[in-house]
Amino acid sequence: MPLGSEPPQLLEHRLTYKGRKFDFEVNRLRLPNQSEGDWECIRHPGGALVIPVTSEGKLVLVNQYRFLVQGRLLEFPAGTVEIGENPLETIQREIEEETGYRGNQWQKLGEFFLAPGYSDEVIYAFLAQDLQLLEHPPEQDEDEDIQTVLMTPQEVEKAIYAGDLIDSKSISSFMLARPILLGSS
């Protein structure tokens, strides 16, 4: 919880939907200013994202089909934190499944809320270097349609400003890594 904040008072809790990856709740709350209302929220275990950097300085992204937008999105590899995993374990698994690379040097970039207006999902962002292309990468999950894309940091930045890379978690993570990838300019 952010510093200086006090939690709302829970007046009523209803679990509306329990899903495979998240729960949807409706809560009747009293806020610190004494206003009351119903708030809908998605309870999510969190996600982890990695910006993989090859020895040539290329960034490894995925072009992934997303059914909600009915098309492909350019993104950095990411995944949901599973029960019993910490975010680093999650993303070490995901990078291998989604790209066929293994990172041997890891650095935490930071963490941020994805959509705090309706979800408690936190994204844990990492940088992976000293990549090794696996001879026998694990198979992708059955429900994934992913293609690997290599781009320079400059190409990624141009793609963001051109509107070709529109995934918020990837943009936010790239901005956290930008001083490392492009210098402080």
Beta strands, then each sheet from edge to edge (+ up, - down):
strand 1: 9-18
strand 2: 23-30
strand 3: 36-43
strand 4: 47-52
strand 5: 59-66
strand 6: 71-75
strand 7: 78-80
strand 8: 101-113
strand 9: 122-133
strand 10: 146-151
sheet 1: 1+ 2- 3+
sheet 2: 7+ 4- 9- 8+
sheet 3: 6+ 5- 10+
end
